[in-house]
Structure formats: structure tokens, C-alpha cells
Amino acid sequence: MALTCFGNVLFISIIVIITSSLELVNASSMEFQVGDTTGWTVPPQNDTIFYNNWASAMRFKIGDTIRFKYKKDSVMEVTDKDYKKCNSTQPHFFSNSGNTMFTLEHSGYYYFISGAAGHCERGQRMILRVMVQDLIPTASHAPFSFPIFQQLQLLFFLFLSLVLF
């Protein structure tokens, strides 16, 4: 009987530890500055894919924000067709504040262009891909999911295992 109880408690403690430490999806949002220290500006003449290279090196997820820093310019989120044509007549989103925050609200592709005349054609545009959200719950959704609590859980269940054995 004691061995059966030990097995049950051990099994339950292993399940609790595993589920409370799942971090398959990072629950915290990140902020990214577009172009890093370069900011949002017309790239050098021979580097027209600068922003696409920057974006492809990042791993964006739903809830992340991107910051566009610029002077005397603007940023627009457009369709893929408008992106290809550098068409700024019907943007989904427009800002010219110089310090624009944009929240990534869905997985898939986002297309950004500069609204300043000629800038998009010279390479100031970017395709950004947001990864599909995992369906596995994260540790942040579980109550008391911080490391010290996990350690206390482990100690508690190990203590029970020894007492019942």
C-alpha cells in the first residue's frame, strides 16, 4: 500500500513540476526597434534589402511591439500588393510621429513602407513575419508560476513521497 501511494505521489509530483515549468511559448511580449541603431530611414544605396534582412533575423510573436524611430518621415502598414508597388494611397496604418509603436496582433505577414516620396522605392520598406502562436499553455497562465514556488512544490512533493514511503 505504501509503495502504491509513493508511486501515485511521485507521478503527481512529476506532472506538477513538468506542467508548472512549461515554457514552450514565451508569455512576455518583446519590443523591437526597427533597424536597431539605424532606425527607420532610407538605407544606403546598395542596401535596399536592409530592413527585410533585419526583420528576417528576428523572431516576432503575437503581442510583440515594434518601434519605428525617424525624422521627417512616416511609416505605413499596407497590403502585400501595395508593398510591391510602393503604393501609399490606402494604408491600414499610418503614423508620422517620429517615434511610432506598432503592436503585432496576429500571426502572418505585415508589410511596412515609408510614406515619404521616393523612400520606399529606395529600400525603406520591410516585410515582417509573426510566428504562429503555440496552443500549449505557458507557465505564466498557471497560478503562482514563478521559480521559487516551483522549488517549493518540488520540495513538498518529495517530502510527501518520503513520508508515505
N, CA, C and O atoms as a DFTB+ gen file, in Angstrom:
660 C
 N C O
     1  1       0.819      -1.193       0.000
     2  2       0.000       0.000       0.000
     3  2       0.866       1.261       0.000
     4  3       0.594       2.202      -0.746
     5  1       1.905       1.281       0.832
     6  2       2.795       2.450       0.893
     7  2       3.491       2.659      -0.440
     8  3       3.698       3.799      -0.853
     9  1       3.858       1.576      -1.120
    10  2       4.531       1.676      -2.417
    11  2       3.588       2.270      -3.459
    12  3       4.011       3.067      -4.296
    13  1       2.300       1.881      -3.411
    14  2       1.315       2.421      -4.344
    15  2       1.127       3.911      -4.100
    16  3       1.099       4.691      -5.052
    17  1       0.999       4.318      -2.852
    18  2       0.870       5.738      -2.513
    19  2       2.107       6.502      -2.963
    20  3       2.003       7.603      -3.504
    21  1       3.280       5.913      -2.737
    22  2       4.531       6.546      -3.166
    23  2       4.523       6.746      -4.676
    24  3       4.889       7.812      -5.173
    25  1       4.106       5.721      -5.394
    26  2       4.058       5.818      -6.858
    27  2       3.097       6.889      -7.316
    28  3       3.407       7.641      -8.240
    29  1       1.932       6.976      -6.691
    30  2       0.938       7.992      -7.056
    31  2       1.454       9.399      -6.764
    32  3       1.346      10.296      -7.601
    33  1       2.011       9.580      -5.580
    34  2       2.527      10.894      -5.199
    35  2       3.686      11.297      -6.102
    36  3       3.778      12.449      -6.526
    37  1       4.567      10.347      -6.394
    38  2       5.700      10.627      -7.274
    39  2       5.210      11.006      -8.666
    40  3       5.705      11.961      -9.263
    41  1       4.246      10.265      -9.179
    42  2       3.693      10.546     -10.505
    43  2       3.055      11.936     -10.525
    44  3       3.290      12.716     -11.447
    45  1       2.250      12.241      -9.509
    46  2       1.596      13.546      -9.446
    47  2       2.622      14.663      -9.317
    48  3       2.482      15.712      -9.947
    49  1       3.644      14.447      -8.511
    50  2       4.654      15.495      -8.343
    51  2       5.416      15.735      -9.643
    52  3       5.743      16.877      -9.965
    53  1       5.697      14.687     -10.382
    54  2       6.383      14.852     -11.673
    55  2       5.499      15.625     -12.645
    56  3       5.981      16.517     -13.341
    57  1       4.227      15.298     -12.699
    58  2       3.296      16.014     -13.583
    59  2       3.215      17.496     -13.200
    60  3       3.258      18.367     -14.068
    61  1       3.098      17.776     -11.900
    62  2       3.011      19.170     -11.437
    63  2       4.276      19.936     -11.805
    64  3       4.195      21.073     -12.270
    65  1       5.422      19.338     -11.606
    66  2       6.689      20.005     -11.915
    67  2       6.803      20.269     -13.409
    68  3       7.204      21.359     -13.815
    69  1       6.459      19.298     -14.218
    70  2       6.560      19.466     -15.672
    71  2       5.600      20.544     -16.156
    72  3       5.998      21.432     -16.909
    73  1       4.336      20.478     -15.731
    74  2       3.369      21.455     -16.219
    75  2       3.637      22.854     -15.700
    76  3       3.354      23.826     -16.401
    77  1       4.167      22.989     -14.506
    78  2       4.419      24.323     -13.974
    79  2       5.677      24.955     -14.551
    80  3       5.890      26.158     -14.405
    81  1       6.501      24.161     -15.199
    82  2       7.726      24.729     -15.765
    83  2       7.720      24.767     -17.283
    84  3       8.752      25.041     -17.895
    85  1       6.569      24.495     -17.908
    86  2       6.495      24.565     -19.362
    87  2       6.761      25.993     -19.828
    88  3       6.120      26.932     -19.356
    89  1       7.668      26.152     -20.717
    90  2       7.965      27.466     -21.276
    91  2       8.073      27.348     -22.794
    92  3       8.961      27.951     -23.398
    93  1       7.180      26.580     -23.415
    94  2       7.241      26.401     -24.857
    95  2       6.877      27.674     -25.606
    96  3       7.323      27.885     -26.734
    97  1       6.080      28.508     -24.992
    98  2       5.737      29.795     -25.561
    99  2       6.123      30.846     -24.543
   100  3       5.695      30.789     -23.390
   101  1       6.917      31.789     -24.959
   102  2       7.301      32.854     -24.044
   103  2       6.126      33.812     -23.895
   104  3       5.697      34.424     -24.873
   105  1       5.609      33.942     -22.696
   106  2       4.394      34.715     -22.477
   107  2       4.640      36.215     -22.475
   108  3       3.710      36.983     -22.722
   109  1       5.830      36.646     -22.211
   110  2       6.082      38.069     -22.156
   111  2       6.303      38.624     -23.562
   112  3       6.931      37.991     -24.410
   113  1       5.778      39.802     -23.776
   114  2       5.945      40.463     -25.065
   115  2       7.302      41.147     -25.123
   116  3       7.879      41.519     -24.101
   117  1       7.785      41.299     -26.326
   118  2       9.065      41.958     -26.549
   119  2       8.832      43.239     -27.346
   120  3       7.849      43.375     -28.074
   121  1       9.762      44.163     -27.187
   122  2       9.758      45.370     -28.012
   123  2      11.021      45.353     -28.867
   124  3      12.121      45.117     -28.367
   125  1      10.850      45.605     -30.153
   126  2      11.961      45.627     -31.094
   127  2      12.044      47.008     -31.723
   128  3      11.027      47.595     -32.091
   129  1      13.270      47.527     -31.845
   130  2      13.438      48.784     -32.559
   131  2      13.817      48.466     -33.994
   132  3      14.855      47.857     -34.252
   133  1      12.974      48.880     -34.919
   134  2      13.190      48.594     -36.335
   135  2      14.527      49.167     -36.781
   136  3      14.802      50.354     -36.601
   137  1      15.350      48.308     -37.365
   138  2      16.654      48.732     -37.870
   139  2      17.700      48.923     -36.796
   140  3      18.783      49.437     -37.073
   141  1      17.394      48.517     -35.569
   142  2      18.311      48.694     -34.432
   143  2      18.741      50.152     -34.334
   144  3      17.885      51.036     -34.303
   145  1      20.026      50.427     -34.284
   146  2      20.504      51.805     -34.105
   147  2      20.329      52.664     -35.359
   148  3      20.359      53.891     -35.275
   149  1      20.148      52.036     -36.505
   150  2      19.938      52.785     -37.752
   151  2      18.598      53.503     -37.733
   152  3      18.472      54.609     -38.258
   153  1      17.597      52.873     -37.129
   154  2      16.261      53.450     -37.115
   155  2      15.564      53.249     -38.456
   156  3      15.980      52.422     -39.269
   157  1      14.501      54.014     -38.674
   158  2      13.689      53.930     -39.896
   159  2      14.084      55.082     -40.807
   160  3      13.617      56.209     -40.639
   161  1      14.944      54.790     -41.767
   162  2      15.473      55.797     -42.677
   163  2      15.775      55.140     -44.018
   164  3      15.766      53.914     -44.128
   165  1      16.034      55.930     -45.007
   166  2      16.403      55.364     -46.310
   167  2      17.750      54.667     -46.152
   168  3      18.720      55.288     -45.717
   169  1      17.818      53.379     -46.504
   170  2      19.095      52.664     -46.357
   171  2      20.119      53.130     -47.390
   172  3      19.759      53.779     -48.372
   173  1      21.386      52.804     -47.171
   174  2      22.406      53.152     -48.167
   175  2      22.022      52.607     -49.550
   176  3      21.287      51.626     -49.660
   177  1      22.524      53.250     -50.581
   178  2      22.128      52.955     -51.959
   179  2      22.230      51.473     -52.336
   180  3      21.353      50.967     -53.036
   181  1      23.238      50.790     -51.909
   182  2      23.425      49.392     -52.296
   183  2      22.860      48.402     -51.277
   184  3      23.186      47.216     -51.325
   185  1      22.018      48.875     -50.357
   186  2      21.488      48.003     -49.314
   187  2      19.958      48.126     -49.238
   188  3      19.401      48.396     -48.173
   189  1      19.294      47.927     -50.371
   190  2      17.848      48.103     -50.440
   191  2      17.065      47.007     -49.721
   192  3      15.850      47.134     -49.568
   193  1      17.719      45.942     -49.278
   194  2      17.021      44.892     -48.526
   195  2      17.412      44.926     -47.036
   196  3      17.229      43.945     -46.316
   197  1      17.938      46.039     -46.601
   198  2      18.390      46.193     -45.219
   199  2      17.301      45.808     -44.222
   200  3      17.543      44.995     -43.329
   201  1      16.101      46.381     -44.364
   202  2      15.034      46.142     -43.384
   203  2      14.497      44.722     -43.456
   204  3      14.137      44.150     -42.427
   205  1      14.436      44.145     -44.641
   206  2      13.997      42.747     -44.739
   207  2      15.025      41.812     -44.112
   208  3      14.657      40.818     -43.486
   209  1      16.294      42.116     -44.273
   210  2      17.329      41.315     -43.599
   211  2      17.220      41.443     -42.082
   212  3      17.351      40.459     -41.355
   213  1      16.977      42.676     -41.611
   214  2      16.813      42.886     -40.169
   215  2      15.617      42.084     -39.652
   216  3      15.739      41.368     -38.658
   217  1      14.473      42.195     -40.312
   218  2      13.249      41.526     -39.860
   219  2      13.374      40.008     -39.920
   220  3      12.853      39.313     -39.047
   221  1      14.049      39.488     -40.923
   222  2      14.163      38.029     -41.049
   223  2      15.082      37.437     -39.983
   224  3      15.030      36.235     -39.722
   225  1      15.915      38.260     -39.370
   226  2      16.804      37.783     -38.298
   227  2      16.097      37.758     -36.940
   228  3      16.644      37.233     -35.970
   229  1      14.889      38.319     -36.864
   230  2      14.137      38.394     -35.611
   231  2      13.071      37.303     -35.566
   232  3      12.684      36.751     -36.595
   233  1      12.611      37.008     -34.372
   234  2      11.515      36.057     -34.163
   235  2      10.392      36.802     -33.464
   236  3      10.411      36.979     -32.245
   237  1       9.418      37.235     -34.244
   238  2       8.302      38.004     -33.718
   239  2       7.149      37.079     -33.364
   240  3       6.924      36.063     -34.021
   241  1       6.421      37.448     -32.311
   242  2       5.231      36.688     -31.935
   243  2       4.089      37.661     -31.630
   244  3       4.303      38.861     -31.458
   245  1       2.901      37.127     -31.570
   246  2       1.721      37.939     -31.290
   247  2       1.918      38.658     -29.948
   248  3       2.331      38.055     -28.957
   249  1       1.617      39.942     -29.944
   250  2       1.755      40.748     -28.734
   251  2       3.039      41.556     -28.684
   252  3       3.140      42.500     -27.901
   253  1       4.021      41.206     -29.503
   254  2       5.249      41.995     -29.565
   255  2       4.945      43.365     -30.164
   256  3       3.964      43.539     -30.887
   257  1       5.801      44.328     -29.850
   258  2       5.672      45.644     -30.447
   259  2       6.960      45.986     -31.180
   260  3       8.054      45.575     -30.795
   261  1       6.792      46.746     -32.239
   262  2       7.957      47.240     -32.972
   263  2       7.913      48.760     -32.911
   264  3       6.854      49.376     -33.025
   265  1       9.087      49.347     -32.730
   266  2       9.212      50.806     -32.618
   267  2       9.949      51.316     -33.852
   268  3      11.038      50.849     -34.184
   269  1       9.331      52.280     -34.521
   270  2       9.951      52.967     -35.647
   271  2      10.417      54.322     -35.150
   272  3       9.605      55.119     -34.679
   273  1      11.723      54.601     -35.248
   274  2      12.265      55.915     -34.870
   275  2      12.777      56.582     -36.151
   276  3      13.553      55.995     -36.906
   277  1      12.325      57.822     -36.380
   278  2      12.652      58.503     -37.629
   279  2      12.460      60.002     -37.480
   280  3      11.866      60.474     -36.510
   281  1      12.974      60.746     -38.459
   282  2      12.803      62.194     -38.505
   283  2      12.259      62.564     -39.883
   284  3      12.718      62.044     -40.900
   285  1      11.285      63.459     -39.908
   286  2      10.698      63.975     -41.149
   287  2      10.361      62.837     -42.119
   288  3      10.793      62.845     -43.272
   289  1       9.603      61.881     -41.649
   290  2       9.234      60.716     -42.442
   291  2       7.913      60.193     -41.913
   292  3       7.237      60.870     -41.139
   293  1       7.546      59.005     -42.323
   294  2       6.348      58.348     -41.807
   295  2       6.490      56.846     -42.007
   296  3       7.399      56.372     -42.689
   297  1       5.580      56.121     -41.402
   298  2       5.547      54.668     -41.564
   299  2       4.102      54.271     -41.825
   300  3       3.173      54.800     -41.216
   301  1       3.936      53.324     -42.749
   302  2       2.615      52.832     -43.100
   303  2       2.627      51.319     -43.130
   304  3       3.597      50.696     -43.562
   305  1       1.522      50.733     -42.659
   306  2       1.334      49.301     -42.847
   307  2       0.358      49.168     -44.005
   308  3      -0.719      49.763     -43.997
   309  1       0.752      48.371     -45.010
   310  2      -0.015      48.272     -46.254
   311  2      -0.230      46.802     -46.633
   312  3       0.264      45.905     -45.949
   313  1      -0.954      46.562     -47.701
   314  2      -1.141      45.208     -48.219
   315  2       0.123      44.761     -48.947
   316  3       1.002      45.571     -49.241
   317  1       0.202      43.474     -49.230
   318  2       1.369      42.974     -49.970
   319  2       1.434      43.580     -51.363
   320  3       2.529      43.850     -51.857
   321  1       0.290      43.803     -52.016
   322  2       0.274      44.410     -53.362
   323  2       0.769      45.852     -53.312
   324  3       1.545      46.275     -54.169
   325  1       0.320      46.611     -52.304
   326  2       0.778      47.992     -52.163
   327  2       2.255      48.046     -51.796
   328  3       2.966      48.964     -52.205
   329  1       2.713      47.072     -51.031
   330  2       4.135      46.975     -50.687
   331  2       4.974      46.825     -51.959
   332  3       5.959      47.538     -52.151
   333  1       4.575      45.895     -52.817
   334  2       5.336      45.624     -54.053
   335  2       5.372      46.838     -54.968
   336  3       6.365      47.060     -55.661
   337  1       4.302      47.629     -54.980
   338  2       4.210      48.797     -55.863
   339  2       4.621      50.103     -55.174
   340  3       4.620      51.166     -55.794
   341  1       4.972      50.010     -53.884
   342  2       5.250      51.210     -53.079
   343  2       4.081      52.192     -53.146
   344  3       4.272      53.401     -53.277
   345  1       2.891      51.655     -53.055
   346  2       1.668      52.453     -53.121
   347  2       1.249      52.851     -51.707
   348  3       0.982      51.994     -50.865
   349  1       1.196      54.148     -51.459
   350  2       0.875      54.646     -50.113
   351  2      -0.508      55.297     -50.036
   352  3      -0.774      56.064     -49.110
   353  1      -1.386      55.004     -50.990
   354  2      -2.681      55.690     -51.027
   355  2      -3.726      55.125     -50.073
   356  3      -4.638      55.850     -49.677
   357  1      -3.623      53.852     -49.692
   358  2      -4.628      53.256     -48.814
   359  2      -3.982      52.411     -47.717
   360  3      -4.155      51.192     -47.704
   361  1      -3.246      53.030     -46.803
   362  2      -2.591      52.242     -45.744
   363  2      -3.594      51.730     -44.711
   364  3      -4.628      52.354     -44.472
   365  1      -3.274      50.592     -44.107
   366  2      -4.058      50.090     -42.972
   367  2      -3.728      50.905     -41.724
   368  3      -4.567      51.086     -40.841
   369  1      -2.496      51.389     -41.671
   370  2      -1.988      52.124     -40.514
   371  2      -1.050      53.205     -41.020
   372  3      -0.282      52.975     -41.953
   373  1      -1.107      54.381     -40.413
   374  2      -0.224      55.490     -40.779
   375  2       0.207      56.230     -39.516
   376  3      -0.600      56.464     -38.617
   377  1       1.482      56.594     -39.459
   378  2       1.973      57.439     -38.378
   379  2       3.145      58.265     -38.873
   380  3       3.956      57.797     -39.672
   381  1       3.226      59.490     -38.396
   382  2       4.362      60.354     -38.714
   383  2       4.876      61.068     -37.460
   384  3       5.381      62.189     -37.528
   385  1       4.737      60.396     -36.321
   386  2       5.093      60.997     -35.026
   387  2       6.603      61.047     -34.780
   388  3       7.063      61.811     -33.932
   389  1       7.367      60.250     -35.505
   390  2       8.813      60.184     -35.280
   391  2       9.228      59.095     -34.313
   392  3      10.400      58.724     -34.244
   393  1       8.263      58.586     -33.567
   394  2       8.514      57.517     -32.596
   395  2       7.246      56.659     -32.528
   396  3       6.439      56.794     -31.608
   397  1       7.090      55.789     -33.504
   398  2       5.848      55.032     -33.679
   399  2       5.958      53.638     -33.106
   400  3       6.894      52.895     -33.404
   401  1       4.975      53.292     -32.268
   402  2       4.868      51.935     -31.735
   403  2       3.756      51.222     -32.496
   404  3       2.674      51.772     -32.702
   405  1       4.044      49.977     -32.913
   406  2       3.056      49.177     -33.629
   407  2       3.007      47.808     -32.972
   408  3       4.036      47.143     -32.850
   409  1       1.814      47.378     -32.544
   410  2       1.645      46.078     -31.895
   411  2       1.276      45.027     -32.926
   412  3       0.383      45.233     -33.748
   413  1       1.974      43.896     -32.873
   414  2       1.724      42.785     -33.789
   415  2       0.592      41.941     -33.208
   416  3       0.785      41.233     -32.220
   417  1      -0.582      42.017     -33.820
   418  2      -1.791      41.441     -33.240
   419  2      -2.191      40.086     -33.807
   420  3      -3.087      39.438     -33.266
   421  1      -1.554      39.649     -34.874
   422  2      -1.901      38.355     -35.465
   423  2      -0.664      37.733     -36.094
   424  3       0.318      38.419     -36.381
   425  1      -0.727      36.425     -36.303
   426  2       0.395      35.768     -36.974
   427  2       0.288      36.045     -38.472
   428  3      -0.764      36.438     -38.975
   429  1       1.386      35.834     -39.159
   430  2       1.407      36.068     -40.599
   431  2       2.344      37.207     -40.952
   432  3       3.251      37.552     -40.195
   433  1       2.103      37.777     -42.112
   434  2       2.988      38.813     -42.639
   435  2       2.411      40.210     -42.467
   436  3       1.205      40.426     -42.583
   437  1       3.307      41.153     -42.185
   438  2       2.999      42.574     -42.141
   439  2       3.903      43.248     -43.167
   440  3       5.054      42.853     -43.348
   441  1       3.377      44.257     -43.829
   442  2       4.134      44.970     -44.863
   443  2       4.173      46.449     -44.501
   444  3       3.130      47.084     -44.342
   445  1       5.377      46.995     -44.371
   446  2       5.561      48.383     -43.981
   447  2       6.322      49.124     -45.066
   448  3       7.247      48.587     -45.676
   449  1       5.920      50.358     -45.296
   450  2       6.632      51.229     -46.233
   451  2       6.732      52.628     -45.623
   452  3       5.977      52.990     -44.720
   453  1       7.673      53.388     -46.137
   454  2       7.761      54.804     -45.785
   455  2       6.734      55.544     -46.623
   456  3       6.502      55.200     -47.781
   457  1       6.120      56.562     -46.033
   458  2       5.173      57.381     -46.772
   459  2       5.813      58.581     -47.442
   460  3       5.150      59.300     -48.189
   461  1       7.080      58.806     -47.189
   462  2       7.783      59.936     -47.814
   463  2       8.074      59.604     -49.280
   464  3       8.462      58.484     -49.610
   465  1       7.881      60.592     -50.147
   466  2       8.044      60.393     -51.590
   467  2       9.424      59.832     -51.932
   468  3      10.449      60.398     -51.552
   469  1       9.432      58.714     -52.652
   470  2      10.670      58.109     -53.144
   471  2      11.394      57.205     -52.159
   472  3      12.278      56.451     -52.567
   473  1      11.055      57.254     -50.890
   474  2      11.779      56.466     -49.889
   475  2      11.549      54.961     -50.048
   476  3      12.497      54.181     -49.961
   477  1      10.316      54.553     -50.279
   478  2      10.022      53.126     -50.436
   479  2      10.792      52.555     -51.630
   480  3      11.386      51.481     -51.538
   481  1      10.775      53.268     -52.727
   482  2      11.483      52.811     -53.934
   483  2      12.985      52.672     -53.698
   484  3      13.649      51.881     -54.367
   485  1      13.516      53.435     -52.756
   486  2      14.948      53.375     -52.434
   487  2      15.261      52.374     -51.322
   488  3      16.390      52.322     -50.834
   489  1      14.262      51.576     -50.919
   490  2      14.523      50.493     -49.972
   491  2      13.996      50.672     -48.570
   492  3      14.229      49.814     -47.718
   493  1      13.291      51.761     -48.300
   494  2      12.750      51.963     -46.954
   495  2      11.379      51.289     -46.871
   496  3      10.331      51.935     -46.854
   497  1      11.443      49.978     -46.822
   498  2      10.258      49.141     -46.699
   499  2      10.656      47.821     -46.081
   500  3      11.825      47.436     -46.102
   501  1       9.657      47.120     -45.522
   502  2      10.001      45.917     -44.758
   503  2       8.827      44.949     -44.741
   504  3       7.668      45.339     -44.595
   505  1       9.171      43.661     -44.898
   506  2       8.210      42.580     -44.688
   507  2       8.583      41.922     -43.371
   508  3       9.736      41.552     -43.151
   509  1       7.604      41.784     -42.509
   510  2       7.835      41.219     -41.179
   511  2       6.899      40.020     -40.998
   512  3       5.714      40.102     -41.318
   513  1       7.425      38.923     -40.493
   514  2       6.626      37.716     -40.277
   515  2       6.475      37.446     -38.781
   516  3       7.459      37.391     -38.043
   517  1       5.221      37.277     -38.348
   518  2       4.919      36.932     -36.962
   519  2       4.632      35.438     -36.916
   520  3       3.818      34.926     -37.684
   521  1       5.308      34.748     -36.008
   522  2       5.168      33.305     -35.891
   523  2       3.769      32.930     -35.408
   524  3       3.103      33.701     -34.717
   525  1       3.345      31.727     -35.788
   526  2       2.063      31.202     -35.334
   527  2       2.159      30.909     -33.848
   528  3       3.159      30.363     -33.382
   529  1       1.122      31.269     -33.102
   530  2       1.100      31.067     -31.658
   531  2       0.942      29.589     -31.334
   532  3       0.092      28.914     -31.915
   533  1       1.752      29.081     -30.415
   534  2       1.603      27.706     -29.951
   535  2       0.320      27.584     -29.142
   536  3      -0.125      28.548     -28.519
   537  1      -0.270      26.397     -29.154
   538  2      -1.509      26.173     -28.430
   539  2      -1.293      25.645     -27.022
   540  3      -2.252      25.499     -26.263
   541  1      -0.043      25.357     -26.661
   542  2       0.262      24.826     -25.336
   543  2       0.302      25.973     -24.340
   544  3       0.977      26.972     -24.588
   545  1      -0.403      25.855     -23.220
   546  2      -0.389      26.945     -22.237
   547  2       1.006      27.167     -21.667
   548  3       1.817      26.245     -21.586
   549  1       1.259      28.388     -21.281
   550  2       2.565      28.730     -20.731
   551  2       2.512      28.738     -19.217
   552  3       1.442      28.696     -18.609
   553  1       3.678      28.793     -18.634
   554  2       3.775      28.834     -17.173
   555  2       3.129      30.093     -16.617
   556  3       2.644      30.086     -15.485
   557  1       3.114      31.176     -17.390
   558  2       2.544      32.419     -16.878
   559  2       1.037      32.338     -16.721
   560  3       0.445      33.152     -16.013
   561  1       0.403      31.361     -17.374
   562  2      -1.036      31.206     -17.232
   563  2      -1.391      30.369     -16.007
   564  3      -2.550      30.348     -15.592
   565  1      -0.427      29.692     -15.432
   566  2      -0.681      28.871     -14.243
   567  2      -0.549      29.752     -13.000
   568  3       0.266      30.674     -12.979
   569  1      -1.335      29.477     -11.979
   570  2      -1.200      30.295     -10.767
   571  2       0.154      30.079     -10.097
   572  3       0.669      28.961     -10.092
   573  1       0.714      31.100      -9.550
   574  2       1.980      31.066      -8.822
   575  2       3.093      30.414      -9.652
   576  3       3.791      29.525      -9.166
   577  1       3.251      30.850     -10.879
   578  2       4.221      30.185     -11.748
   579  2       5.579      30.888     -11.735
   580  3       6.129      31.196     -12.792
   581  1       6.107      31.136     -10.572
   582  2       7.437      31.711     -10.502
   583  2       8.386      30.684      -9.890
   584  3       7.951      29.797      -9.156
   585  1       9.666      30.799     -10.186
   586  2      10.637      29.766      -9.828
   587  2      10.629      29.343      -8.364
   588  3      10.744      28.148      -8.092
   589  1      10.500      30.254      -7.414
   590  2      10.554      29.867      -6.006
   591  2       9.383      28.956      -5.659
   592  3       9.539      28.015      -4.880
   593  1       8.220      29.224      -6.225
   594  2       7.064      28.371      -5.977
   595  2       7.291      26.978      -6.555
   596  3       6.916      25.980      -5.940
   597  1       7.898      26.912      -7.727
   598  2       8.201      25.610      -8.328
   599  2       9.160      24.825      -7.437
   600  3       9.014      23.613      -7.277
   601  1      10.113      25.500      -6.875
   602  2      11.062      24.822      -5.989
   603  2      10.352      24.324      -4.727
   604  3      10.622      23.218      -4.260
   605  1       9.448      25.134      -4.177
   606  2       8.692      24.720      -3.002
   607  2       7.777      23.534      -3.320
   608  3       7.616      22.627      -2.503
   609  1       7.182      23.552      -4.516
   610  2       6.355      22.424      -4.936
   611  2       7.177      21.139      -4.957
   612  3       6.754      20.107      -4.436
   613  1       8.327      21.217      -5.550
   614  2       9.201      20.047      -5.645
   615  2       9.553      19.529      -4.255
   616  3       9.451      18.331      -3.992
   617  1       9.962      20.421      -3.374
   618  2      10.312      20.006      -2.021
   619  2       9.119      19.401      -1.289
   620  3       9.264      18.395      -0.595
   621  1       7.945      20.003      -1.439
   622  2       6.751      19.499      -0.781
   623  2       6.409      18.077      -1.249
   624  3       6.147      17.195      -0.432
   625  1       6.416      17.868      -2.551
   626  2       6.063      16.562      -3.085
   627  2       7.130      15.502      -2.778
   628  3       6.806      14.332      -2.577
   629  1       8.373      15.908      -2.744
   630  2       9.412      14.963      -2.359
   631  2       9.279      14.598      -0.887
   632  3       9.471      13.442      -0.510
   633  1       8.950      15.580      -0.057
   634  2       8.714      15.304       1.364
   635  2       7.551      14.334       1.544
   636  3       7.645      13.383       2.320
   637  1       6.445      14.578       0.818
   638  2       5.302      13.653       0.898
   639  2       5.680      12.261       0.440
   640  3       5.243      11.266       1.020
   641  1       6.488      12.192      -0.596
   642  2       6.914      10.899      -1.118
   643  2       7.700      10.124      -0.072
   644  3       7.507       8.918       0.081
   645  1       8.582      10.803       0.648
   646  2       9.384      10.141       1.657
   647  2       8.533       9.737       2.856
   648  3       8.732       8.657       3.411
   649  1       7.594      10.578       3.263
   650  2       6.739      10.285       4.414
   651  2       5.829       9.088       4.117
   652  3       5.654       8.210       4.963
   653  1       5.256       9.059       2.918
   654  2       4.331       7.982       2.568
   655  2       5.046       6.691       2.208
   656  3       4.428       5.627       2.221
   657  1       6.293       6.755       1.896
   658  2       7.047       5.543       1.532
   659  2       7.318       4.750       2.753
   660  3       7.940       3.691       2.676
